[in-house]
Every structure is written in structure tokens, then in C-alpha cells.
């Protein structure tokens, strides 16, 4: 009896026990559905992020204050406190930095403001930022309606504001147009000139939907009596010049801040990852978690399959004895049961892949992913895992069958 005869016998045995085959394959299908479904859904989340934030590249860096170093409670050392980046510093940098780029200036006025419009008011969790006209571009935001700040707004510190989606929802009724309406902030009236698109909690620097942007000059007026700390985002036109631009920016800021050569910098320059990359790291962890859940489910399915194959060996003891009496070697007996286990796993795997792909795409549709996702990597991985599960689950029953004594097997009732 050759290998092809063995395959034929295995398929015949599977066909003769349809109900058991279907139930066993269903166990495997559930595990593969969990594996492929979760990973497809995660791919959908990543695709949604990539589509939404494609405009955010890695060709930018951030200049910010130096974070506190040291610990006053360790060995009597004092914390190293660096002076904040001032408005004078950023203006000087904007004048002298000569790389083709867009530079945005940002300062946070407060993170717990309360905003009013007539009788409506928000929770005291609104973030107020002073920004320039490049801020929306470098942060990758978009305006749902209205306009950005003009040079006149920035130079004169006019009472205008660009607001986030959540702020609009809290202050205005549904379908109400907030443009050109007045809101009250710090006892001052501001006219809404723009509304940012809804971003959710993924907006950089906190929840973008709770932000209110005002001209940076107006922010300086609002913060009278308190020192503001400024941050600059530099978007380089050519990503190939990024490293050189960072080096130039470091030298320029060292000169502006008058940091002695060889001393520690009093500021930080960080290459800015795109938002899609940041979320890509998160979805990477989610993939690992989803893969682990799927494998645990498949482990339970493999134990169930092994149990069913053991029952099958017991039921077919007499058949095994007949085959051995006719000259079947232990190798051929092992092959037959291993092939049965692998085929059952593949049937379950194919059903699980189709179900998982469908469920994953339904979840992706809720994430507003328009295209149909076919995760080829996970599909082939799942089918390979099914082969592994079939071998793992079928080997011991196959080994036990191959070791049966033909005389005792023929006597089995």
C-alpha cells in the first residue's frame, strides 16, 4: 500500500463519519475564526489610521523644553531645572533657520478651561493653546468648516478661535452653525472662525476635540503674569534633509539659548513619529495579544481533536488488525491517522479563515475602512498552523494505532 492509497483510505474514513468530521472541524474552525478575525480587525484599525493620517509623515521634529533631570530625594542631589523656551527664542529661531520648512509655534495656556456660549457651558477640561497658522498643518489636523488664522489675526492677537468638535457639541445644538458665534473664555469674547474635524482621543498632545486654538499673540495677553513655555514643530520639505536639519536646528538653538559648547543642552529636539506610526506600535501589541488568544483557542481545539482521534482508533481497532494482517506497516498506519487529522484540521481551517475574514471585515467597516481586507499573511499562517495542530493532535493516536498487535486487534469486539 503506497502513500496515495493511504490518502484515499483516509478520505474514505472521513466521508464515512461525516457528523464526527463536521463537529471536529467546527472545533478547529472556531479557533481559526478567533485568530483570523481578530488579526483582520486589527489590520482594519491600522488601515483606518493610515488612511486618516496619511498626511502625517516622519519628516518633522519637535523642539521643546528640557525635562527635569535628577531627583532631589536621591543622594541629596538637586533637580536640574532648565529655563522654559521663551517667545523671544522661537521668534529668533524662525528668523534664522534657513532650511525649507514650515515651523509652527505652540504654547499651552491652560488644560482646564471652562467655555461658555449663552446659557451653555463646557466641563472645565478644555485645553486652550496659543498657535500660529502652521499649527494645524504640522499636527495633521483638518478643518471641517471655517478658516485658519490669518497674518492679521496673528500680528494683532484678535479675539478669534478655532475650536474642536467636542467643544462645539457641548455649546451648540445639533445642526447649529457655530461659525461667527461668540464664546466666552477667561472673561473674554472670542468669535469662532473655524471648527476642526472630529479626531477622537488620538489627536496629538491630548484630545484634539477638546482643544481651543487662539492666536499665539492673544495667548500671551491671556497669560499676563505667568510665563508661557513654547514648543516648535518643524516640518521639513525634503525628508532626505531631516538629519541635517536637526543638526542645524540644534546648533542654532544652542546659540540662541547661549548654551556653552560642551555643556548639556537646555532644550530637547525629538524626531516626531507620525501618528500612524505611534498607533502602529499599539496595534503591534494588539496583534500579539490577538495571536495569543487565537493560539489558546486552537490549543483547546487540538486537545479535543486528539481525544476524538483516540476514540476513532479504539473504534477501528479491528480494521487496523485487518490492515496489518494484509501487510500494512506501522508507518502506513501512522500515515493514515495523521492524514485524517490534518485533513480534518484543514477543513476546519478553511471554514475558520472564511468566517474570520468576514467578521474582521465587518469590524473594519465600522472603522470606516472602505476596501475589503484579505489578510494573506494570516490566512497562510492559519493554514500552516492547522497542519501543525493536525500533526500534534494526530501523532499520539496514530502512534498508538501503529503499535497495536494484529492478533489482539482481530479479536477486538
Order of alpha helices (4+ residues) and beta strands (2+ residues): alpha-alpha-beta-alpha-beta-beta-beta-beta-alpha-beta-alpha-beta-alpha-beta-beta-beta-alpha-beta-alpha-beta-alpha-alpha-alpha-alpha-alpha
